[in-house]
Amino acid sequence: MSKSYPEITQSISSNLKALRTDISDTLQGFSAMAQAATKNGALDKKTKELIALAIGVSARCDGCIGFHVKALVEQGASKEEIEEALGMAIYMGGGPSLMYAADAMLAYEQFTQNS
């Protein structure tokens, strides 16, 4: 059974609505941290998203893969850039990361089909 990363990200976004209300301070803090971490600096946003994708793969996080691939597609990352980041994730994470790297490429295909 194939995963649908657009559906995964939509589902997670919907499920976060209650948390945004119930623990708003925590979610606002997380959002502020995300904005600070991903802003352009010595590394640009795209490079930081590539790092985040590699970490998401090594952590085996489907939601992370979906959100970061989507962000990379929106920022114009090439397939080759994503593949090189995935190569580093595989190098650092071994076989399990290889399985999730394959899923990240599925996410890339799904998000670029709708662009």
Secondary structure, 3 states (H helix, E strand, C coil): CCCCHHHHHHHHHHHHHHHHHHCHHHHHHHHHHHHHHHCCCCCCHHHHHHHHHHHHHHCCCHHHHHHHHHHHHHCCCCHHHHHHHHHHHHHHHHHHHHHHHHHHHHHHHHHHHCC
